[in-house]
Amino acid sequence: MSFIRDTMLVFRRQERLALRQPAWVIIGLTQPILYLALFGPLLKGLPGAALGGGGNAYRFFVPGLLIQLALFGSTFVGFAIISDWRSGVIERFRVTPVNRLAIMAGRVLRDVVTLVVQAACWSRARTRSRR
């Protein structure tokens, strides 16, 4: 039970740090909508044969870009850990009774929540663009 508690502790810390910078929150939420608005019209000219027989290009575009967002998000988790390592935050965490795996799991959980919110914004924007 302490692993879950420690993970939530690190997650809440990371969320507070992220929410203190509203510019990054706005960028994170509008990024999927911008991808859809900028690159969506380019997909309308693709022939149906290139889409695996289906006529809707968004069927492969949206999941592909969500995977891209997830991969880049996980890369930036690594960059944030390197930054925290250099500034001494990780060393301060290591002397506390927090589970070491929970330090990583809390950071990853924050990015998973961000990706889920982006996916929800994306699907909402996609349903609005169909109307």
C-alpha positions as CSV (number, residue, x, y, z in Angstrom):
1,M,0.0,0.0,0.0
2,S,2.9,2.4,0.6
3,F,3.9,2.1,-3.1
4,I,0.5,3.5,-4.2
5,R,0.6,6.2,-1.5
6,D,4.1,7.2,-2.5
7,T,3.2,7.2,-6.2
8,M,0.3,9.5,-5.5
9,L,2.5,11.7,-3.4
10,V,5.0,12.2,-6.3
11,F,2.1,12.5,-8.8
12,R,0.5,15.3,-6.8
13,R,3.9,17.1,-6.5
14,Q,4.4,16.8,-10.3
15,E,0.9,18.0,-11.0
16,R,1.3,21.0,-8.8
17,L,4.5,21.9,-10.6
18,A,2.8,21.5,-13.9
19,L,-0.3,23.6,-13.0
20,R,1.9,26.4,-11.7
21,Q,2.9,27.2,-15.3
22,P,-0.4,27.9,-17.0
23,A,1.2,28.6,-20.4
24,W,2.3,24.9,-20.6
25,V,-1.1,23.7,-19.6
26,I,-2.7,25.8,-22.4
27,I,-0.1,24.6,-24.9
28,G,-0.7,21.0,-23.8
29,L,-4.4,21.2,-24.2
30,T,-4.4,23.0,-27.5
31,Q,-1.6,20.9,-29.2
32,P,-4.0,18.2,-30.3
33,I,-6.5,20.7,-31.7
34,L,-3.7,22.5,-33.6
35,Y,-2.5,19.2,-35.1
36,L,-6.1,18.5,-36.2
37,A,-6.6,22.0,-37.6
38,L,-3.3,22.3,-39.4
39,F,-2.8,18.7,-40.7
40,G,-6.4,17.5,-41.0
41,P,-7.2,19.4,-44.3
42,L,-4.1,17.9,-45.9
43,L,-5.6,14.4,-45.4
44,K,-8.7,15.1,-47.4
45,G,-6.9,14.7,-50.7
46,L,-5.6,11.2,-50.0
47,P,-7.1,8.5,-52.1
48,G,-9.2,5.8,-50.4
49,A,-6.8,3.0,-51.6
50,A,-4.0,4.5,-49.5
51,L,-6.2,4.4,-46.4
52,G,-6.7,0.6,-46.4
53,G,-10.0,0.7,-48.3
54,G,-11.6,3.2,-45.9
55,G,-12.5,6.7,-46.9
56,N,-11.8,8.4,-43.6
57,A,-8.2,9.5,-43.1
58,Y,-8.8,10.4,-39.5
59,R,-9.0,6.7,-38.6
60,F,-5.2,6.3,-38.8
61,F,-4.2,10.0,-38.3
62,V,-5.7,10.4,-34.8
63,P,-4.3,7.2,-33.2
64,G,-0.9,7.8,-34.9
65,L,-0.6,11.3,-33.5
66,L,-1.7,10.1,-30.1
67,I,1.1,7.6,-30.1
68,Q,3.5,10.3,-31.2
69,L,2.3,12.5,-28.3
70,A,2.8,9.6,-25.9
71,L,6.3,8.8,-27.2
72,F,7.4,12.5,-27.0
73,G,5.8,12.8,-23.6
74,S,7.8,9.8,-22.2
75,T,11.0,11.3,-23.7
76,F,10.4,14.5,-21.8
77,V,9.9,12.6,-18.6
78,G,13.5,11.4,-19.0
79,F,14.7,15.0,-19.7
80,A,12.9,16.2,-16.5
81,I,14.5,13.4,-14.5
82,I,17.9,14.4,-15.8
83,S,17.2,18.1,-14.9
84,D,16.0,17.1,-11.4
85,W,19.1,14.9,-11.0
86,R,21.4,17.7,-11.8
87,S,19.6,20.1,-9.5
88,G,19.6,17.7,-6.6
89,V,15.9,16.9,-6.3
90,I,16.4,13.2,-6.9
91,E,19.0,13.1,-4.1
92,R,16.6,14.7,-1.7
93,F,13.9,12.1,-2.7
94,R,16.3,9.3,-2.1
95,V,16.9,10.2,1.5
96,T,13.2,10.1,2.2
97,P,11.3,6.9,2.9
98,V,9.6,7.1,-0.5
99,N,9.7,4.0,-2.6
100,R,12.3,4.5,-5.5
101,L,10.0,3.0,-8.1
102,A,7.2,5.3,-6.9
103,I,9.4,8.3,-7.8
104,M,9.4,7.2,-11.5
105,A,5.8,5.9,-11.4
106,G,4.4,9.2,-10.1
107,R,6.1,11.1,-12.9
108,V,4.9,8.7,-15.6
109,L,1.4,8.8,-14.1
110,R,1.3,12.6,-14.5
111,D,2.2,12.2,-18.2
112,V,-0.4,9.5,-18.6
113,V,-3.1,11.8,-17.2
114,T,-1.9,14.6,-19.5
115,L,-2.1,12.2,-22.5
116,V,-5.6,11.1,-21.5
117,V,-6.8,14.8,-21.3
118,Q,-5.2,15.5,-24.7
119,A,-6.9,12.5,-26.2
120,A,-10.2,13.7,-24.8
121,C,-9.7,17.2,-26.2
122,W,-8.7,15.6,-29.5
123,S,-11.8,13.4,-29.8
124,R,-14.0,16.3,-28.8
125,A,-12.4,18.5,-31.4
126,R,-12.7,15.8,-34.0
127,T,-16.4,15.3,-33.4
128,R,-16.9,19.0,-33.7
129,S,-15.0,19.2,-37.0
130,R,-17.3,16.5,-38.5
131,R,-20.4,18.7,-38.0
